[in-house]
Amino acid sequence: MITIKDLHASIEGKPILKGLNLTVKAGEIHAIMGPNGAGKSTLASVLAGREEYEITQGDVNFNGVDLLSLSVEERAREGLFLAFQYPVEIPGVSNINFLRTALNEIREHKGEKGISAKDFMSLVREKSALVELDSKLASRSVNEGFSGGEKKRNEIFQMAMLNPILSILDETDSGLDIDALRIVANGVNQLKTDQNATIIITHYQRLLDYIIPDFVHVLYDGKIVKSGGKDLALELEEKGYDWIKNNTLN
Amino acid sequence: MEPVTKATLQVFRKKLSPAKLLLPSSFIDANEKELLEMDFPNSRQEAWKYTRLNRVAKINLESTPSSIIDWSSYLMVKDAYNFVFQNSECIYKSPDLPKGVSIKIGDEIGAMDWLSSINEGHVAKLNVAHAQNGCVINISNGVQLDKPIQLLFISDGPKQPNFWRNQLQHGKGAKADIHVGYFSKDAIDSYSNVHWSVFLKENSHLIMTKIQNDGDANYHFSTENISQLKDSNFTLNTLTLDGSFVRNDVLVKVEGENCETHLNGAYIMKENQHVDNHTTIDHIFPNCNSYELYKGVMDDKSTAVFNGKVFVRPNAQKINAFQSNANVLLSNDAAVNSKPELEIYADDVKCSHGSTTGQLDEEAIFYLRSRGISEAAARQLVVAAFMQDVFLKVASNELKSYIYQQLAVRFNLYLQEKD
């Protein structure tokens, strides 16, 4: 589904990603872990198309297309979804109005017809229930006045509405209490099919108790330095990131 | 910059026709003499500090014959009592009006029909000297209009001067919605000067919404003088959607207790466009509320001025006066001069003002795009959201959708140009 080859990216001339390789196939869940500053969020930003980052080397093949040549919105229409670490508050823009615009642009891109207001509203009801998001929140301004947990649930709600083929969850677990974490994880698990894939970016092992990854990768200093199964996350939790740092240095 | 001399105003007037409207001697008597002693104000005059008139002073106005236009394409709402002016002609008059409403046009208006009026400054004085057409609206006591009165003023042709003068007398307990639209067609260095005197009697309600959708080559000067008697409720929405140069002077005299005054404004400017909103709310009587909200979005090298004066006279206790001006700059070259002026001579009042200028939230635009929304649509959504609290004040849903439609047209055209 996505193949990242020798990806180098920098911001303001400072290299962050230094030759990252990763392949994710349909039906898989990958977790990317790593200490602060390893480049986890940079990876999410570069894949989503944030323009501040400069790609200095490498390429990304997403379902047969050159992802890096696409604009932000084209990536979304091709089926890429980023759940933000810090979802943005947009006063005055209604959550469901903008989602309907987004959904219709994605459908149009696929050559499908726009969704009717009635079908859209029943989809909203179904998908907001999935993350236990009050349907009143769904119709408010985007994230405005939402609690931290509500914002993250709103991200997963949007993911459910847009039905992407590759979702990248950027530190979706950070700042969540255990109940919110369970709700978010439950939402992600229910959206899982053998047609789509998920990349979970996280600092903590905790989320992986609820969403079981097929692969765990350790990102350190802009590269993946270790990959393994779900047990790697437990080992990391136990030994800490210093274990990786020391191994890498040696 | 060379100073504008007295001769400039006279040169500017050379080819203008004298007033066709019959005006009372109290308007005219001293007017011509004062005009001869006057000139275009320069930037040393406070009210024109940020609004340079050199460009205006240089234009060579000359009336040209009007073309045939399909005025219905300019209508903002479908169902209304319509009146359409094209240059100095009234080309459409609603054949029916509800009982208790009279609208006189052009030579139907006698000198006696005009109530007192403040004609200070060169803009108002030019209007008296050259008023070509306009209307006098009388809404009788207790009349509640079933649909809005819609007035279109269309400036047609290059170098076209237009001087329109209007008056509205709103009876006791009357209620009405007035939509006024200003447009231009084939304008090149054209000039419009429109003057309104509005009188609200006791306990009347009036919402006046003006859409300024002039093209890119028209200089538009608009003056509104409003007088409110006790228990009246007045709203003026000034929506400047397009226009190369727009000046709005609004004066509201609150001449009775228990009045409410709402001034709302939105302006969306680009390229070298300039908009100037000068407002004054004069609280003469106690126990009144006034609310003022102006918001602007400025792109390219456009400039805006907001000058909001609020007077609270010595005996006008228990006044609540709130004023806010917020701006978004879309480019580094756009500029806004925002100046609130509160003069308060009473001691038991609540007054506040605020002014902000910032940038469009790029993070919000990235967020919307990351959901599949095009950049153009994302920008439009965020701009519309910023302006929304002004648009929401426009009570008519039909007019609101007209505004959104104009915005969409404007943004699409605009983004295509930029690509």
Interface residues (C-beta under 8 A of the other chain):
Chain A: A48 G49 R50 S71 V72 E73 R75 A76 R77 F81 L82 F84 P87 V88 E89 I90 P91 G92 V93 F98 L99 T101 A102 L103 E105 I106 H109 S141 V142 Q158 L162
Chain B: D361 E363 A364 F366 Y367 L368 R369 S370 R371 G372 I373 S374 E375 A377 A378 L381 V382 A384 A385 F386 Q388 D389
